[in-house]
Amino acid sequence: MGSTLIFKVRKCLKPFKPFFYQGSPAFYTLNTSPQPLSARFLCTRHTKPTPGVRQADRGGSGQADGLGGGRNSSNRRREEELWDGAAKGRGKTSALWPRTSPPKSVFAAGTAKRTAEMLKRKASRDAEQPLGEPEGRPSRGAAKVQPPDRPLSAAGWRTLKESLGNSQRFDIQMMCALFNSGSDLDIAKSLLTFVAMETGTLSYELLLRYLTLCVSGGHDAEVFDVYDIMRGSFPALDTGASSLFIKSFSRTERWREAVGILRDVKKVFTPSPRNYGDIIAAAMSNGDAAAAWALYDELIDNDLSPHQETWDALYKGARKTEEEEGKEAEAVSQSEHRERLLGILLHMRNNQIYPRRGLASGMKTWFESLTEKRWTGSWTSATPKGVCKCCGSELESIQLTAEEYQQLKDRVMADIIQGRDVFNKTTPEELESFKAFVERKPAFDVVVDGLNVANVNKDKSRQSETLLAVVSELQGQGLSVLVLGRKHMLRPSRSWERHNMKLIQQKAHCFFTENISEDDPFLLFATLHSGNHCRFVSRDLMRDHKACLPDGAARRLFFKWQRGHQLVLDGYVAAGRRVRFQSIPSYDTIIQTSEDSWHVPYDDTEDRSSYEVPQRWLCLSAKP
């Protein structure tokens, strides 16, 4: 069968300790006959990576799947690592939305990274950094092992092992080092030969690491041999090995065998999105769209989120099918392809998923290949008022409908305001007292997180002065303001001057909680109770509170409401300088469609945090 990795020894494998699916890799003893062990079980002919296979990143995080063999969840994580402002409210609030310059927001893609880099540069100026420190800590054990640059004989490996202290895990550490350094596969083969000759034992873990080296390097012919050996020698395969075999088989003419491996995996645990994605891509590239969509449906039914490479494969595969003129309709018609691919866009919309530039480019090419209508795709952006700069269409409003607002209010009240975690830092009595206070007052226009705002400046001696400046700006615009603070702010001090605090209480309604209480539930209650027009001022991004909501739909509503209602100070508050707030967009950043257009916000950067939104759009418009 053209094998390049055949153990030409008589094997009678029995477990050294019990094998279990969700624990550490089991070790197996290779029992041989009394006569000398044959060393002719490894072919050292030169092997080349499979053409077109990208070499894997050799960094420490790239040691996924076969380099650990821990619990299923750990293996799954390692596997994935390797492969891988105008307001619509009341007229008197319009003064809150200053400037129509390009959007500047804590929610804009890349803001968090730029802020972190700025703080890092600032810190480096304030403190001397030690020189010569390594950028990252290498994997344990691997840093001490330097792999050879050529295959070694058994004697050569023995000498090297002795020079490193005869470590019991020498073989594992060395195979890990070979992976990290991108060494030639023949060196790894000679290591396996040495281990088998010296101990008569090859551990499951060692073979798993060797398998990882083969898969990452594109040595699929070697993978086939390892598959035959491991399936014949061990009663079962763990998550890491199965995932590696699926990946390797899926990129060859034996891709259908990966479906059988996937079937075995499903008997024990739910396969990963990457497992499904590898086979879906293989099915599409080999013209079996029916199999690809069946697996995709199974992936979605398992409540898994597809990788963007999977969506990209579906778009490219459908385009390839449509371009093949004269080919009779297969199990999946072109019209069904269109419906399924448009369904992917709706899925991304409903789950607020943003395609990366590569996937968006594939979408653009597919739309432009359609013949029923002439579609044109353009890379563009939106004006501050939410108008597409390419086609002039108005994008969806960031404001919630009355029904959406009521749904969000009910969920926040039930899961955040009245949730069990709230009373870890406040009391039911204090919360009820605050509710009664809010209900006695007229609806507020703005709710201010007093302590959060006061700390915007580095100079902590000016806290009350900073808060007063912000409250004065809001009150000067004719707004009804509520300031949430803590009782220690009422005790005169250098930071909290009595005169400033009295002026704040004259200009705004105020409620001061106990010093140990958490401000956010009070802020959310007051803002939501006041109505959809009410905004709040805070730098807190509320990620922990959003996570308390029970489902994705509620969390997406919260994020939409937050982006349309949260005022964040733009820079520092300085004496004699007008207080400014970051712009609030008037439009929602979500995939949207009309009869003859699609607007797709896409990632054009790799530094977008999960709570940020892209600034670039793909405009797709159809002409008769």
N, C-alpha and C positions, 0 to 999 in steps of 0.2 A: 504493500500500500504506500510505498514511497516514504516510509517512516524515517524521520531524522532524530527521533528520541525514543529508542526502544530499550527497555531493560532486559538484556539477554541473560537473565538469571532466573532461576526457579523461585517464584515468590509464593510464600504462604503467609499472608498478612493476618495478623491478629492484633487487636487493639492493646496498646500499652496501658491506656486508661480509657474509660468509656467515652465514646464520641457523643456530643450533644449539640443540637442545632444552635442553642442560644448561649453558649459559653465560650471559653477559650478553645482554640483549635486543639483537637486531640492529636496525640502522637501515636504513630504506628511503628511496629518493629518489622524490619525486613528480614525474615528468616531465610537462611540459605543452607544449602547442603554442606556437609563437612569439608568437601574439597575446596580449594582456594576460590575466592570470589572472582568471577570474571569481570574485568574492567571494561569490556568491549560493549558497554551498554549506552555509550554516548557517541554520537557521530559529531566530529569536530569540523565537518566541512563548513565552509563560509556560508553564512545565512544573511539574506538581505531583507530589510523591512518590506512589507507589502507596499507597492507603489501607491502613492497618493495618501498614505496614512500619515497624519501629522504626529510628529514626535511629542510625547507627553512632556509637560513641565517637570523638570527634575527637582523642583523645590521640595522643602520638607512636607508641605501640605499635599504634595502630589502622591504620597505613599498611601493611596487608598486601597480599598478592597483587600487584595492579597497581602498587604503588608501588615495586617493586624490580626484579623480573624477573631475579633471580640464578639460581643453580643450582636444580635441582628441589627438593633438600632444603631450601634456604633459602626458596624460594617456599612449600613445604609448611608450614614453620614460620610464615611470615608469614600464610598463609591461616588457620591454626589460631588465631593470636593475634587476628586481626580478629574472627572470629565465635566470634568467641567470647567382801580377802585372806585366805581360809582355805586351808590347804594340805591336799592329800590324801596327804601322805607319812607318815613315821614320827611317832608321837605326840610324841616329845620335841622336834620342831621346831615345834610349834604356837605356842610363845611368840614365834616370829618374826613372827607376823601380828597386830600390834597394831591396836586401834581398829576399830570398825565404823561410823565416821562416814562421810559422803559421800566417794566415791573421790577420792583425790588422787594423781596419777601422772604421770610424765614421758610416758606414752603416752596421756594423756587429751587429747581434741581441744582445741586452743587453748593448751595449756601452753607450747609453744615461742614462740608470739607474745607471750603474756603475760610470759614470761621475758625476751624480747628488749626489750619495752617497758619493763620494770622496769630492765634494765641501761642502756637508753638514758636513762631519767630520772635514773638514778644518775650516769651519765657527764656529763649536762648540769649536774648540781650540782657536779661536780668540776672542770669546765673551762668557761670562758666561751665561748659560741657566737658566731660572727660574725653580725652582723645584716644583713638585706637580701639573703641568699643565695637564689638561685632554688631551688625544690624539685626541679627536674629539668632536665637539659640537653636543650634542644630539638634536633630533628633538624638535621643539618649543612646549612647553607645556608638552610633554611626560616626560621630565626629572623631573618635579615637582610632578608627579603622581606615586605612588608606588602601584602596583596592589596587591590585597589580595592573599593569598596562597590557598584559598578554596572558594567554592561558598558561597555567602552571601544572607541572606534574604533581603526583601525590606527594612526592618528597618535598617539592617546592612549597606546597600548601602547608605541609607539616611544619616546615621550618618557619614559615610566616606565622602560623598559629602559635608556635612556641615563643616567638619573639614578642607576641602580644599577650603573653601570660597564660596560654592554654585555657582561655575562657570557655565555659561550657556552652555559651551561646555564640561562639565564634562564627559558625556557619550562618546564623540568622543575621548577625551584625554585618558580616561581609556581604551577604546578598542584598541587604538594605543599602550598603555603601555602593555596590555595583549599580543599583537602581538610581541612586541619587546622582552618581557621576555619569550616567549614560554609557556605561561600559559595554564593550562588545559582548554579544551573547555567548560566544565560545568560552569566554572567561568564566561565565556563570556555569556553563556545562562542565568545565573542568573542576569547578568547586563541588558540584554535585557528585562527580566521579570520586573525588577525594573523600567526601563524607561517606558515601556508600562503601568504599573500600576500607575505610578506617573503622567504622562502627557497625556496618551491616544494617544500619537503620537510617531511614529518611523520614523526617517528621512531616506531618500534614502542613505545618506552618511553613517549613522550608519550601515545599513544593508550591504552596500558595504564593509565596514571595517570588519564586521563579516564574510562576504563571503571570504575575503582575508585570514582571520585566518583559516577558514575551508579548503580552497584549499591548503594553504602552509603546513598545518598539515596533509594532506591526508585524511581528513574526507569527503569522497565523498558521503556517504549516506546523510550526513547533507546538502551537496551542492545540491543534488537533491531536498530536501525540500525547500531550499532557492530559488531555481530556480522556483518551482511551485508558491511560494509566490510572488516573484518579477514579474513574468510574468503575474500573475493574478491581481496584485495590481497597477502596473505602466504601462503607455502607451508604454514605450520604455525603452531600456537598453542603457547605455552609453558604451564607449569603454572599460573601465576597467572591468565592470561586464561581458560583452560579452566575453572578453578574458579569464577571470577566469573560466567562465562556459565551454568554449571550452577546456581549459586545463584539467579541472576535468573530463568532460565527455569522453575525448579522452583516458583516462587511465582506462576506465571501459568497461563493456559489452555494455553500451549504447553509444559507441563512434560514431555511425552513426548519432545520434541526434546532435552531434557537427557540422556535415555538414550543417544541417538546420540552426543552429545558425550562422554559417559562411555565409550562404546565406542571412540571414537578415542583417548581418553586411555590406555586399557588397552593399546593397541598399542605404547606407548612406556614407560610406567611404571605402577606400581600406584597407583590413585587413593587419595585420603586418606579417612579415615572421614567427614570432613565432606562430601566429594563424594557418597559413598553416602547419608549421612544426609539431605542436601537432597532427593534424589530419592525416598528411602523415605518421607519426610514428605509429599511431594507425592502419591505414589501412594496413601497411606492417606487423605489428605484428599479425594482424588478418587474414592475407592471401589474402587481396584484393589489389593486386599489381596494377590492372588497375585503381582503384580509387586513389591510391597513386601517380601514375605517371601523372594522369590527373590533380590533384591538384598541382603537382610540375610544370607542364607546365604552369598552370595558374599563379603560383608564378613568374616564369621567365618572362612570357608575361607582367606582371605588373611591370617589371623592378625592382624587389625586389631581394635582396641578401639573399639566404638561410642561415640559421644557420648551423654550422658544425654538430650539433646534427641531423639535418634533413638528411644531406648526410650520416651520420653514420647509421641512421635507414634504409636508402635505401640499403646500402651495406650489412648490417646484414640481412635484410629481403630477399634480393636476394639470399644470401648464404643459408639461411634457406630453401628457395624454392628448390634450386638445390640439397640440401642434402636429400630431401624427396623422396626416391626412390619409384618407382611404382606409383607415383601420375601423373595422366593425365595432359597434358599441359593445362594451364588455359588461360585466355584472354591475358596474357603477357607471351610469350615464354621465355625460358632460353636465346636463342640467342638475343632476344630483350632486356632482362635484361642486357646482356653483353654490347650491343651497348649503352644503356642508361647510364650505369655506367662509361663506357669509355668516354662518352660525358660529364660527370661531371668533369673528369680530364681535358678535353679540355677547359671546361668553367673556371675552376680554372686557367689554363694556360693563357687564353686570358684576364683574369681579375687580373692576378698576385695575386692570393689568395694562402695562404700557409695553408695546413691542420695542425691541432695540432697533437700531438703524438697519442692521442687516435683514431682519425679518420684515421691517417696514418696506425695504427695498424690494423684497420678494413679493410682498402684497402689491406694490405699485406695478411691478412687471406683470403679475397675473391679471390685474384689472385691465392693463393696457393691451393684453392679448385677447380679451373678449371681443367677440364679433357682433353680437346683437346690438350693442351700443358702443360708441367710440368713447372710451374713457381716457382721461388725461390726468396724470399724477404730477404734483408739484410739491417741492419742499418749501415750507413757508412758516409764518408765525401769525399771531393775532395782535390786533391793536389793543390798547388798554381798555377800550369799550367793548371788546369781544367780537370784533369783526375780522373775518379771514382776509388777510392781505392779498390773497390770490384770487378768490372768486367773489369776495364781497359778502358772503353769507354771514349772518349773525349766529354766533355760537350760543349754546344753551346757557341760561342764566345760572349763576352760582346760588341764587336764592332758592330755598326750599318751597315747595307748594304747601298749601295749608294742611293737606293730608300728610305729607312727609314730615312737616314740622310737628304735628300732633303725635305721629308715630315715634319720632325721636324723643320728644318730651316725655312720653309715657315710659320709654325704655330707660332713659337717663334717670328718671325719678325712681323707677323700680330697681335698677341694677347698680346705679352709682350713688344716688342720694340716700336710698334706703337699704343699700347693700350691706352685708355683714361687715365688710372691711372698713366702712366709714367710721364705725364706733370704736375702732382701735385707737383713734386720735381725737375723738370728740364724744359727747354724750347725747343720748336721745333728747334729754331736757334742753340742752343748748341748741340743738338743731330745731326743735319745736319752737323755742323762743325766737329763733331767727325767722322761721317760716311765718310766725305771727307778726313779726316786725315788718316783713316784706309785704304781707297781705294788707297791712294797714296803710301802706304808702301807695302813692300813684305809681303807675308803671315807670320804670327807669329807662333812660335812653342809653346809658353807659354804666357798666359795673367795673370798678377799678380794683385790681388786686394790689392793695396799698403797699404791703411789704415787698412784693416783687418789683413794683415800679420804683420804690424808694431806693432799691439796691442797683438800679441801672448804672449809676455812677460809681467809679472806683472809690471816691472819697466818701467814706461812711459817715463823716461828720456832717454831711449835707443831706442826710436822708429826708428829713422833714421838708427842707427847702426844695428838694427834687420833686417830692410828692405834691407839694403845694403848687409848683409850676405846672404840673400836668393837670391837676384839678382846675386850676385857674383857666387854662387853655380850653378845657372842655366846657366849663361853666360859662365862659365868655362867648361860646357859640350858642348859648341858650339851651343847653342840654340839661336834663335831669340826671344827676350823677349820684351813684352809690359807691362809697369807699369802704372796702372790707379791710380791717386791720386787726391787730392783736393788742391786748390790754397794756402790754409793756410800752407801746408807742405813746400812751397817755402820761407816762411818767417822765417829767422834764429831765432832759439830759443834753449832752452836747449834740447827739445825733437827732434827738427829738425835741426841738425847741417848743416851749409852751405857746409862744405867740403864733408860730406857724401852724401848730395843731389846732388852735382855736379858729384861725382863718379857714382851715380846711373844713372844719365842722360848720362854719357859716356858709360856705360855698357848696357843700354837698351833704347828702344824707350819709351817716356813718354808722357802722356796726363793728364793734371790737370783740373778737372772740377770746377765749382763754389762750394763754400763750402756747399751750401744747396742741391746740386744735389745728386741724388741716383746713386750709383756706378753700381749696378747689371745690369741694361739694357745695359750700355756701355760694361761691361765685357762679357755679353752674345753675343752681336752683334759682338764684335771683335773676340771672340773665334769661333763662328759659321761661320763668314765670312772667316776666315783663312783656314777652311777646317777640315775634319774629323780627321786629325792628331793632331790638336791643343788642348792643355790642358789648364786648368786654375787653379790658386792657390788661395784658399779661404777656410775659415772655415764655411762660410755661407752655409746652406743646401738648400737654394733656395725654401723652401716650399711654400712661398707666391706666388712666380712666377709660380711654377708648377701649383698652384691652378687656375691661370688665364687662363690656357689652356681650350679649350671648351669641351673636351670629355676625357673619360678614356683612349682611345687608344693613344692620344697625350701625356697625362700625363705619361703613361707607357713608351713611347719612350723617353720622357725627363728624366725620372728617370734612364733608362738604359744608356742613353748617359752620364748623370751626373756621375754615378758610374764608367764609363769607362774613364772619362776625368778629374775628379776633383782631384787635388793634395792637400792633407792636411798635414801640418807640423806635424811631429812625435815628440811631446814633445816641450820643449822650445829651443830657439836659444841662445847658449852660446858661448862666445868668445873662440876661439881655438878648438871648437868642430864642426865637419862637420854637415852641415844642412841635415837632413833626412826627407823623406816623407813617409807617410803611404802607404802600398802596395795597388796597384790597381789590382783587380782580372782580369784574362784573360777570365773568363767564366761568363755566365749569370746565375743568380739564379732564375730559372723558371722551372715549370714542363715541361719535354721534353720526347720525345719518338722516338724510331726507330722501325724497324720491329719486333725485339724480345726483346725489353727492354723498361722500363719506369724508369725515374729518377725523384723523387718527393722530393723537399726540404720541410722540415717540421719544425714546431715549437717545440723545445724541452725545451723551456723556456717560462715563462709568463711575461717576462719583455721586450719584443720586441716592439719598437716603430714603428709607421706606415711607417717610411722612412727607416727602417732597414730590413735586409734580414737574413734568417736563415743560420746556418753554417752546419747543419746536413742534410743527404739525406737518402731517402729510395730507394734502388736499387732493381728493379724488373726485373729479366731476365728469359727468356723462353728457355727451351731445348726441342728438338724433342722427 
